[in-house]
């Protein structure tokens, strides 16, 4: 038995920050941001926490499937900006949507959070340990972005998304294969320095801006291009897929140039790549499910389409997943 996505939804907050907003107070331009990243605008949550971005998506996802929150037996939240260190954001989402029969937990894998929790969710469903699993990916990146730093201020956005994972009613569809890797040698290049047990919060850590994310952009960029392209090409090869057999690449949306380089290595035309970074920036755990949600709503993903999802993030964490699309009846 295979596990598959049977419903998908997303939510973005209404406030839009366009590139002109940053050009007003930082030494940057719309042209630099657009050509170096592919981003035109991003959404920012003026109030609320990550769970408040996830809950509207979760409710819509459940409603679209024609079930109730009480039918959910497990909730996983992928996030790097949990509402609190503890309790888990999954517990807060469970309570807010009234999923009274669920257990659940948070999964921390930064920009690969959705990919890693998708694999985890499918394995729980394949084993019978869960039957209707609500998998949420959401991040309030504005809560950890330094808006005075031009090397990061314009990269990120806030969003929440949710997918329902259930047994597939077609044995040929669902999760087919995955490659997932974690490599802590990359930890220094993308991290939050303070606030954890290695460096607890103090007046000094706040003054030193150590509660914002820190990134060595060029190092991460090079590692991301290689990892996403290698994993995506490998998963094609070992499943005997040529470019004509792949319907969609769904890449993590961190930088348009990383997306284009990955697609080129797979020899996929841009028309077969889900790209919405221009509208939302990098929303970390929400990027891949948001693409799936938008493309599914537009009727562009067909049953039995081979969909390759690929991501790279802090850790490093990275990988690619082959999903044969089936939304069930
Ligand atoms: O999602 C998790 C994984 N994260 C990623 O995948 C992010 C990967 N990295 C990137 O996307 C890119 O490295 C960035 C978008 C962060 C930066 O782009 P870049 O092409 O690597 O720029 P750079 O850091 O090499 O900087 C090039 C130049 C520098 O000036 P000089 O030294 O050549 O004079 C920077 O100071 O661009 C300058 N610069 C800017 N100029 C205008 C850096 N940021 C800006 C800016 N506006 N916002």
Boltz pocket constraint, residues with backbone or C-beta under 6 A from the ligand:
constraints:
  - pocket:
      binder: B
      contacts: [[A, 27], [A, 28], [A, 29], [A, 32], [A, 33], [A, 36], [A, 37], [A, 111], [A, 150], [A, 151], [A, 154], [A, 216], [A, 217], [A, 218], [A, 220], [A, 221], [A, 224], [A, 253], [A, 254], [A, 255], [A, 258], [A, 282], [A, 312], [A, 313], [A, 314]]
      max_distance: 6.0
